Amino acid sequence: MRILLTGAAGFIGRHVCARLLSGGHDVVAAVRDPRVAERRFPGIRAVAINMNGMDKPSDWISLLAGTNTVVNCAGILQSGRGQSAEAIHFRAPRALFDACLKSGIRRVVQISAVSADNATGTEFARTKKAADDYLRTLDLDWVVLRPSLVYAQGSYGGTSALRGLAGLPFVIPLIGDGDQAFQPIHADDLAETIIRCVEDAALARHTLDAVGPETLTLREILERTRAWLDLPDARPWRTPHALVRGIARIGDVFGLGPLNTTALAQLEYGNVADPDAFARAIGFRPRTMAEAFRDSPSHVQDRWHARLYFVRPMLTVVLALLWLGSGIAGLFAASMDVLGTLFATLDIVVGIALIAGWVPRLIGPIQLAIVGFYTAGLTFAEPELWLDPYGALLKNLPILVVIAVWMALRDER
């Protein structure tokens, strides 16, 4: 079976793509950067799409040629930095579903969320629900899957944040009492569910809440994750809701991944459903978190990831302050010196780029090049600065290392 898979480079999409390929299906990965999918899955056919602008059926018709099924895994937590949740969750999928009708493609599997409800009050939930509702009106063999928290030994986005919280030293921060409820489902079990939805005609025209077999609180999930990481027990720390909301608003402004108001609202709304009904529908029982962790023990790299998760934004802030402070000080010191003013302005631009997340692939090498240029130039002009008791040039060496570490931690996927 030939399947068009949107969002194949995402956290869920990667697991689904791997499972479909292992099941003998021919997958066309529709992603923003086909090279990423082709590196990850050698021999796969990947096509470039930008769902922010694909709001007409004609945008999809050519991509559907020769396919039998569509699986839509595309999604973002909230709009920002050129990404629109309204476009990616609703306008583009609506056009894709209409294109399926015109192309005679019957089977469409839509990945939504168990909290996709207008009462959640987020753009994420509203736009996901709008696409679900629209698909259910069409004469297609649709399946709408609404998973709860999806986790895996590899992580991305919200699950990475949970791992980071679990890996903090001494304490496990909670939102309030940490009693928010989830029914976590492993990504491999969700991928198995999706392949059954693709292959089993009996599942057509069903909306399935894809949940694990047990209900766990946020506190229990963090404690189990910490134990899986082989870290010693830590004291739960109740974080006031007002403080968490303040951090989430800062995350909205600075784009701190899953630390934002949308994630907080989705978390507090609830992510539970009937696990028995789901297991009966799909024909197997997903694993509990304890079973999944038992089957895949952690490694030292998992502990590194957990411990470094919150170091990455700290490095961004520290480097931004370094560049901004250096540039502002340089403007005052440069006075009428044109060259000094130019360099100071460049420092400020780099600091702003770090805060705004501009050209992340380039800003690391640019920082290394500037610090290297400053160091080489001053070494040539005033070599005695290497002996300065305040480390005027010596400080550049750890700064270069910090930039290199920031570059190594830059990727979220």
C-alpha positions as CSV (number, residue, x, y, z in Angstrom):
1,M,0.0,0.0,0.0
2,R,1.3,3.5,-0.9
3,I,0.8,6.0,1.9
4,L,1.2,9.7,2.0
5,L,2.5,10.6,5.5
6,T,2.5,14.2,6.6
7,G,4.7,15.2,9.5
8,A,7.0,12.3,8.9
9,A,9.9,14.1,10.5
10,G,8.1,14.8,13.7
11,F,8.2,12.9,17.0
12,I,5.1,10.7,16.3
13,G,5.6,10.8,12.5
14,R,9.0,9.2,12.7
15,H,7.7,6.2,14.7
16,V,4.8,5.9,12.3
17,C,7.0,6.0,9.3
18,A,9.3,3.3,10.7
19,R,6.4,1.0,11.5
20,L,4.8,1.5,8.1
21,L,8.0,0.7,6.4
22,S,8.6,-2.4,8.5
23,G,5.1,-3.5,7.6
24,G,6.0,-3.5,3.9
25,H,4.2,-0.3,2.9
26,D,5.5,2.3,0.4
27,V,5.7,5.6,2.3
28,V,5.8,9.0,0.7
29,A,7.1,11.3,3.4
30,A,5.6,14.8,3.1
31,V,8.0,17.1,5.1
32,R,9.5,20.6,5.1
33,D,13.0,19.3,4.4
34,P,13.1,16.0,2.3
35,R,16.8,15.6,3.0
36,V,16.1,15.0,6.7
37,A,13.6,12.2,6.0
38,E,15.9,10.6,3.3
39,R,18.9,10.6,5.7
40,R,16.8,9.0,8.4
41,F,15.1,6.5,6.2
42,P,17.4,5.6,3.3
43,G,15.5,4.8,0.1
44,I,12.3,6.5,1.1
45,R,10.6,8.9,-1.2
46,A,10.3,12.3,0.4
47,V,8.6,15.4,-0.9
48,A,8.8,19.0,0.2
49,I,5.6,20.7,1.6
50,N,4.8,23.8,3.6
51,M,1.4,23.4,5.1
52,N,1.3,27.0,6.1
53,G,0.2,27.8,2.5
54,M,-1.3,24.6,1.2
55,D,-5.0,25.5,1.7
56,K,-6.4,24.4,-1.7
57,P,-7.1,20.9,-2.9
58,S,-5.0,21.6,-6.0
59,D,-2.0,22.0,-3.8
60,W,-2.2,18.3,-2.9
61,I,-3.5,16.6,-6.0
62,S,-0.1,15.9,-7.5
63,L,1.3,14.5,-4.2
64,L,-1.6,12.0,-4.0
65,A,-0.9,10.4,-7.4
66,G,-0.6,6.7,-7.0
67,T,-1.3,6.7,-3.2
68,N,-4.0,4.6,-1.5
69,T,-4.0,6.1,2.0
70,V,-3.2,9.4,3.8
71,V,-1.9,9.6,7.4
72,N,-1.8,13.1,8.8
73,C,0.6,13.5,11.7
74,A,1.4,17.1,11.1
75,G,1.1,19.4,14.1
76,I,2.6,22.2,16.2
77,L,1.9,23.3,19.7
78,Q,1.2,26.9,19.0
79,S,1.6,29.5,16.3
80,G,4.8,31.5,16.0
81,R,8.0,32.1,14.0
82,G,6.3,31.7,10.6
83,Q,4.2,28.7,11.7
84,S,0.4,29.0,11.9
85,A,-1.6,26.4,13.9
86,E,-4.8,27.4,12.0
87,A,-3.1,26.6,8.7
88,I,-1.3,23.5,9.7
89,H,-4.1,21.9,11.8
90,F,-7.1,23.0,9.8
91,R,-6.8,24.8,6.5
92,A,-4.2,22.5,5.0
93,P,-5.8,19.3,6.2
94,R,-9.2,20.4,5.0
95,A,-7.7,20.9,1.5
96,L,-5.9,17.6,1.8
97,F,-9.1,15.8,2.7
98,D,-11.0,17.4,-0.2
99,A,-8.2,16.4,-2.5
100,C,-8.6,12.8,-1.3
101,L,-12.2,12.9,-2.3
102,K,-11.4,14.2,-5.7
103,S,-8.6,11.7,-6.2
104,G,-10.7,8.7,-5.1
105,I,-8.6,8.0,-2.0
106,R,-10.8,6.5,0.6
107,R,-8.7,5.8,3.7
108,V,-7.6,8.9,5.8
109,V,-6.1,8.6,9.3
110,Q,-6.1,11.9,11.2
111,I,-3.9,12.2,14.3
112,S,-5.5,14.6,16.8
113,A,-5.4,14.8,20.6
114,V,-7.6,13.5,23.4
115,S,-7.8,17.1,24.6
116,A,-8.9,18.6,21.2
117,D,-11.9,20.3,22.6
118,N,-13.1,23.9,22.4
119,A,-13.4,23.9,26.2
120,T,-9.6,23.7,26.4
121,G,-9.4,27.2,25.2
122,T,-6.3,26.9,23.1
123,E,-5.7,27.5,19.4
124,F,-4.2,24.0,19.3
125,A,-7.3,22.3,20.5
126,R,-9.7,24.4,18.5
127,T,-7.9,23.9,15.2
128,K,-7.4,20.2,15.7
129,K,-11.1,19.7,16.6
130,A,-12.1,21.8,13.5
131,A,-10.2,19.4,11.2
132,D,-11.5,16.3,13.0
133,D,-15.1,17.6,12.7
134,Y,-14.7,18.5,9.0
135,L,-13.2,15.1,8.2
136,R,-16.1,13.3,9.9
137,T,-18.5,15.0,7.5
138,L,-16.9,13.6,4.4
139,D,-17.7,10.4,2.5
140,L,-14.3,8.8,3.3
141,D,-13.2,5.8,5.3
142,W,-11.7,8.1,7.9
143,V,-10.3,7.3,11.3
144,V,-9.7,10.0,13.9
145,L,-7.1,9.1,16.5
146,R,-6.9,11.2,19.7
147,P,-3.9,10.2,21.7
148,S,-3.1,11.2,25.3
149,L,0.5,11.9,26.3
150,V,2.8,10.1,23.8
151,Y,6.2,9.1,25.1
152,A,9.2,7.1,24.0
153,Q,12.8,6.4,25.0
154,G,13.7,9.1,22.5
155,S,11.8,12.4,23.2
156,Y,10.8,15.7,21.7
157,G,8.9,18.7,22.8
158,G,6.7,18.1,25.8
159,T,8.2,14.7,26.6
160,S,11.6,16.2,26.6
161,A,10.5,18.9,29.0
162,L,9.1,16.1,31.3
163,R,12.4,14.3,31.1
164,G,14.2,17.5,31.9
165,L,12.0,18.1,35.0
166,A,12.6,14.5,36.1
167,G,16.4,14.9,35.8
168,L,16.8,18.0,37.9
169,P,19.0,17.7,40.9
170,F,17.5,17.4,44.4
171,V,13.9,18.2,43.6
172,I,11.1,17.3,41.1
173,P,9.1,20.5,40.3
174,L,5.4,20.0,40.1
175,I,2.6,22.2,38.8
176,G,0.6,22.7,41.9
177,D,0.3,19.3,43.6
178,G,1.2,17.5,40.3
179,D,-2.2,15.8,40.2
180,Q,-2.9,16.4,36.5
181,A,-4.0,13.1,35.0
182,F,-2.7,11.4,31.9
183,Q,-3.0,8.0,30.3
184,P,0.4,7.8,28.6
185,I,0.8,5.7,25.4
186,H,4.1,4.6,24.0
187,A,4.9,5.9,20.5
188,D,5.5,2.4,19.3
189,D,2.0,1.3,20.5
190,L,0.5,4.4,18.8
191,A,2.4,3.5,15.6
192,E,1.0,0.0,15.8
193,T,-2.5,1.4,16.3
194,I,-2.1,3.6,13.2
195,I,-0.9,0.7,11.0
196,R,-4.0,-1.3,12.1
197,C,-6.2,1.7,11.2
198,V,-4.6,1.7,7.8
199,E,-5.0,-2.0,7.2
200,D,-8.3,-2.9,9.0
201,A,-11.4,-1.8,7.2
202,A,-13.5,-2.5,10.4
203,L,-11.9,0.6,12.0
204,A,-13.2,3.0,9.3
205,R,-15.4,5.8,10.5
206,H,-14.3,5.5,14.1
207,T,-13.0,8.2,16.5
208,L,-10.6,6.5,18.9
209,D,-9.1,8.0,22.1
210,A,-5.6,6.4,22.0
211,V,-4.7,6.0,25.6
212,G,-2.6,3.7,27.7
213,P,-4.1,1.2,30.2
214,E,-3.4,3.2,33.4
215,T,-4.0,6.7,34.6
216,L,-1.0,8.4,36.1
217,T,-0.6,11.8,37.6
218,L,2.1,14.2,36.5
219,R,3.9,13.5,39.7
220,E,3.9,9.7,39.1
221,I,5.1,10.2,35.5
222,L,8.0,12.3,36.7
223,E,8.9,9.9,39.5
224,R,8.8,6.9,37.1
225,T,10.9,8.7,34.5
226,R,13.5,9.7,37.2
227,A,13.7,6.0,38.3
228,W,14.1,4.9,34.6
229,L,17.0,7.4,34.3
230,D,18.7,5.6,37.3
231,L,18.7,8.8,39.3
232,P,18.2,8.9,43.1
233,D,14.9,9.8,44.6
234,A,14.2,13.6,44.8
235,R,11.8,15.6,46.9
236,P,8.7,16.8,45.0
237,W,8.5,20.6,44.9
238,R,5.1,22.2,44.7
239,T,5.3,25.1,42.3
240,P,2.5,27.7,42.6
241,H,0.2,28.0,39.6
242,A,0.8,31.7,39.4
243,L,4.6,31.1,39.0
244,V,4.1,28.4,36.4
245,R,1.7,30.7,34.4
246,G,4.4,33.5,34.5
247,I,7.1,31.1,33.2
248,A,4.7,30.0,30.5
249,R,4.0,33.6,29.4
250,I,7.8,34.1,29.2
251,G,8.0,31.0,27.1
252,D,5.4,32.5,24.7
253,V,7.5,35.6,24.2
254,F,10.9,33.9,23.8
255,G,9.8,30.7,22.1
256,L,11.0,28.3,24.8
257,G,9.8,25.1,23.2
258,P,7.0,23.4,25.1
259,L,7.2,25.9,28.1
260,N,4.3,28.0,27.0
261,T,0.7,28.8,27.9
262,T,-0.7,26.4,25.3
263,A,1.1,23.4,26.9
264,L,0.0,24.5,30.3
265,A,-3.7,24.7,29.3
266,Q,-3.6,21.4,27.5
267,L,-2.0,19.8,30.5
268,E,-4.5,21.2,33.0
269,Y,-7.5,20.4,30.8
270,G,-7.1,16.6,31.2
271,N,-5.9,13.8,29.0
272,V,-7.9,10.7,29.9
273,A,-10.4,8.4,28.3
274,D,-11.7,4.8,28.4
275,P,-8.6,2.5,28.0
276,D,-10.7,-0.7,27.7
277,A,-12.8,0.6,24.8
278,F,-9.7,1.6,23.0
279,A,-8.0,-1.8,23.5
280,R,-11.1,-3.6,22.3
281,A,-11.3,-1.5,19.2
282,I,-7.7,-2.0,18.1
283,G,-7.3,-5.6,19.2
284,F,-4.4,-5.3,21.6
285,R,-3.5,-3.7,25.0
286,P,-0.9,-0.9,24.9
287,R,1.9,-1.3,27.4
288,T,2.0,0.5,30.8
289,M,4.8,3.0,31.3
290,A,6.5,0.6,33.7
291,E,6.4,-2.2,31.0
292,A,7.7,0.1,28.3
293,F,10.6,1.4,30.5
294,R,11.4,-2.2,31.5
295,D,11.7,-3.2,27.9
296,S,14.0,-0.3,27.0
297,P,16.4,0.5,29.9
298,S,18.0,3.9,29.9
299,H,21.6,4.7,29.0
300,V,24.0,7.4,30.1
301,Q,23.0,9.5,27.1
302,D,19.5,9.6,28.4
303,R,20.8,11.1,31.7
304,W,22.8,13.6,29.7
305,H,19.8,14.7,27.8
306,A,17.7,15.1,31.0
307,R,20.4,17.0,32.8
308,L,21.2,19.3,29.9
309,Y,17.6,20.1,28.9
310,F,17.4,23.2,30.9
311,V,21.0,24.1,30.4
312,R,20.3,24.8,26.8
313,P,18.0,27.8,27.3
314,M,20.4,29.0,30.1
315,L,23.2,29.0,27.6
316,T,21.1,31.0,25.1
317,V,20.3,33.6,27.8
318,V,23.9,33.9,29.0
319,L,25.3,34.2,25.5
320,A,22.6,36.8,24.5
321,L,23.5,38.8,27.6
322,L,27.2,38.5,26.8
323,W,26.7,39.8,23.2
324,L,24.3,42.6,24.2
325,G,26.4,43.7,27.1
326,S,29.6,43.7,25.1
327,G,27.8,45.6,22.3
328,I,26.3,48.3,24.5
329,A,29.6,48.8,26.4
330,G,31.3,49.0,23.1
331,L,29.0,51.7,21.8
332,F,29.9,53.9,24.7
333,A,33.6,53.1,24.5
334,A,33.8,53.5,20.7
335,S,32.6,57.1,20.8
336,M,33.5,58.4,17.3
337,D,35.5,55.3,16.3
338,V,33.6,54.0,13.2
339,L,35.2,50.5,13.3
340,G,34.5,50.2,17.1
341,T,30.9,51.3,16.5
342,L,30.5,48.7,13.7
343,F,31.8,45.9,15.9
344,A,29.6,46.9,18.8
345,T,26.6,47.0,16.6
346,L,27.4,43.6,15.3
347,D,27.6,42.3,18.9
348,I,24.1,43.7,19.6
349,V,22.7,42.1,16.4
350,V,24.1,38.7,17.5
351,G,22.5,39.1,20.9
352,I,19.1,40.0,19.4
353,A,19.4,37.0,17.0
354,L,19.9,34.6,19.8
355,I,16.9,35.9,21.7
356,A,14.7,35.9,18.7
357,G,15.9,32.6,17.4
358,W,16.9,34.0,14.0
359,V,18.9,31.7,11.6
360,P,19.7,29.2,14.3
361,R,21.9,27.1,11.9
362,L,24.1,30.1,11.2
363,I,24.2,32.0,14.4
364,G,26.5,29.4,16.1
365,P,29.2,29.6,13.4
366,I,28.8,33.4,13.2
367,Q,29.6,33.6,17.0
368,L,32.6,31.4,16.7
369,A,33.9,33.4,13.7
370,I,33.5,36.8,15.5
371,V,35.1,35.6,18.8
372,G,37.9,33.9,16.8
373,F,38.4,37.1,14.7
374,Y,38.5,39.3,17.9
375,T,41.0,36.9,19.5
376,A,43.3,36.7,16.5
377,G,43.1,40.4,15.9
378,L,43.9,41.4,19.5
379,T,46.6,38.7,19.7
380,F,48.3,40.3,16.7
381,A,47.8,43.9,17.8
382,E,48.4,43.5,21.6
383,P,49.8,40.0,22.5
384,E,50.5,41.2,26.0
385,L,46.7,40.9,26.7
386,W,47.2,37.1,27.1
387,L,49.1,38.0,30.3
388,D,46.4,40.4,31.6
389,P,45.5,39.4,35.2
390,Y,41.8,39.9,34.4
391,G,42.1,37.4,31.5
392,A,41.1,39.9,28.8
393,L,41.9,37.3,26.0
394,L,42.1,34.1,28.1
395,K,38.3,34.4,28.7
396,N,37.7,33.9,25.0
397,L,38.7,30.3,25.2
398,P,35.8,29.2,27.6
399,I,33.5,31.4,25.6
400,L,34.4,29.5,22.4
401,V,33.7,26.2,24.3
402,V,30.3,27.5,25.6
403,I,29.3,28.5,22.0
404,A,30.3,25.0,20.8
405,V,28.2,23.4,23.5
406,W,25.3,25.6,22.6
407,M,25.6,24.5,19.0
408,A,25.7,20.9,20.0
409,L,22.5,21.3,22.0
410,R,20.7,23.5,19.5
411,D,18.6,20.7,17.8
412,E,15.3,19.8,19.4
413,R,14.4,17.0,17.0
